[in-house]
Amino acid sequence: AVIVILYGLAVLLRRAGALKEEHSLILARIVTDLFLPAIIFITLAGKSIRLNQLAPAGVMLALELSMIALAWTVSSLLGFDRRRQGAIVFCSAFGSSAFLGYSIITQMFPDQPQAMTEAVLISEIGVGYPIFILGPLLATYFSARDSTAAHPLISSLQFFKSPVFFALVIGLLWGILGLPGDENSFLAPVFKVCQVLASALTPTAILSVGLMLKFPKIRDILLPLGIVVAIKLLLKPLTAGVIAEALNFPDLWKDVLVLLAAMPPALLGPIFLKRYGGDGALASALLLAATVISTATLLLVFWIIG
């Protein structure tokens, strides 16, 4: 409901002339160059990576990579151009594990704090790290107009000059070296600023995605949406459930893993595509449609798995 309402506000602001479609690129750059580095830094700098209870996170990471490969292969075989392939790949692989997943988990497991602990591990390692690292790389690849492979691969290297990359490196080193955090009186303002910037990421991202939203013709979106629903909303969570059963995960781990795998596409997908010149409009439409459809597929997945 929150996503749909903010989408609606963006559309109303665009129609009223207060914001324009081209402003979505400005907002996308703010998200990727300011808000996203802030949340990456405080997430990594504030904690060290735990070695226990990482099995579900590893499964999610493997699923992310598998869904990228599958969506890429399917969209290529069906003859989609590179920019439309990018929208399909992003919406088929990466899910909204933090924004929507955390909220649902707090309602499903109100008296089980270990559920949220496991959700954070799965979300950060299995979803967050892949989209933070691979997101810009994939976006620059699928945004390239050149028909050869060399140009997009060279463009992808621009990620290593981006604020996201430096935030990843600094945050990882900060956590590994055990440097002081917000408990230090001199560093507290820095971490507070990062927290404020991080809190602005979600509403700004939704507004940006909403501004780039164009209502396509049904025939133009039906096949891409069918791929996203089949891969992201059905195959991915069902596969997660099968693997969890095969590995004898506790019921809590299994439920959290399946729930996060069944979440609709992540907001950062259209943001990355818009930022680097991809088909953000198609990704935005797929995201909104898949989010609405996920209210039914989520129940279906848990009914099938049991």
C-alpha positions, 0 to 999 in steps of 0.5 A: 500500500505504501509503495502504491500510494507513493507511486500515486503521489509521484504521478500526481506531482508529475501531472501537476507540473511540480515534478517532471519525468526528467527529474527522476534521473536527478533523484536516481543520481541522488539515491545512487551517489548519496543515499545508497553509499550512506546506508552501505557504509553504516550497514557494513561499518556497524557490524562484522560479518557473522559466520554462524547462521549464514546457510540461509543467506548463502542459499539466497545468494545462490538463488540471486545469481541463478535467477540473474542467469535464468532471466538473462537467458530467457530474455535473450532467447525471446529476442528482447533487446539489451535494454529490455533484458536489463529491466527483466533481469533486475525485476526477476532477480532482486527482491524488496527484502528489506523495505517490504520483507522486514515489515511483514516479518515483524507482523508474522513473528512478533515474539521471535526476535531471531526471525528478524536476526535471520532476515537481516543476515539473509537480506544483507548477504543474500540480497543487499551485497549482490545488488550493491555490487552487481547492480551498477555493473549490470545496469551499465551493461544492459544500458549500452547501445553498442552491439559488441560485448566490449563496450558494456564491459568497459562501461561496467568498470565505471562502478569502481569509480562510483561512491557505492564502490568506495562506500563498500570498501570503506565500510568493509575495512571499517568493520574488519578493523573494528574501528569506532562507530557512533559511540565515539563522540567525534564520529557520532555526527558522521554516523548520524548524518549517514543514518539521516541520508539512509532514511531518505533512500526509500521514499526518494527511490519510490518517487523517482521510480514513480516519475519514470512510470509510463503505463505501457500497452498491455501487449508490450508488458505482458510477456516481460511481466509473465517472465518476472512473475514466473521467475521472481514470484514463483520459481525463486521462492519455491526453489528456496523452499525445496532447498531449505527442506533438503538442507533440513533448515529449522522451520523459522529459517525456512519460513523467513527464507521463502518469505524474502525470496517471494518479495516483489522486485527491489526498488533499486532496480529501476533506479540503477537502470535510470541512473545508467541509461537503461529502460527504467520505465519498463522496470518501473511498470514491471515493479508496480505490477509485480508488487500488486500480483505478489499479494496473491503469489505470496499466499500461493507459495506458502500454500504450496510449500506448507 
